[in-house]
Amino acid sequence: MSFPTGRRSSCAISPYRAYRFAPDGSVRSTILIEADTDAEAAERALHLSDGERVELWSRARFVAHVGPPDTPIATSVRLLGDEPTIDP
């Protein structure tokens, strides 16, 4: 028996999600990030911040925080579904 060693198919669940927060602390949007490493995913999340707080998670594991340092950081998240939200 052999297992595939290449990249996962595009229909697989993304291992990273960036949560973009509104100034009031609510989640503004959820963005899927395709990356091979935490560092690569964090670099991509940095480009999403646009001055707002962004938290990068790999399933239930916190990976990185991007944005203003004076805002609270979540300690856990609950996955709501497999589809990303739409940024209003």
PEKA-V161035 format. One record per pair of residues at least 12 apart in sequence whose C-alpha atoms are under 7 Angstrom apart, sorted by the first residue. I is the first residue (numbers start at 1). GAP is how many residues later the second one is. Records with the same first field share a line. If there is no record, write none. Layout:
# PEKA-V161035
I: GAP ; GAP
This chain:
# PEKA-V161035
13: 69
14: 18 ; 19 ; 20
15: 43 ; 44
16: 16 ; 17 ; 18 ; 40 ; 41 ; 42 ; 43
17: 13 ; 14 ; 15 ; 16 ; 39 ; 40 ; 41
18: 12 ; 13 ; 14 ; 15 ; 27 ; 36 ; 37 ; 38 ; 39
19: 12 ; 35 ; 36 ; 37
20: 33 ; 34 ; 35
21: 31 ; 32 ; 33
28: 59
29: 56 ; 57 ; 58
30: 54 ; 55
31: 53
32: 52
38: 25
42: 14 ; 22
46: 20
49: 17 ; 18
51: 16
52: 15 ; 16
53: 13 ; 14 ; 15
54: 12 ; 13
60: 16 ; 17
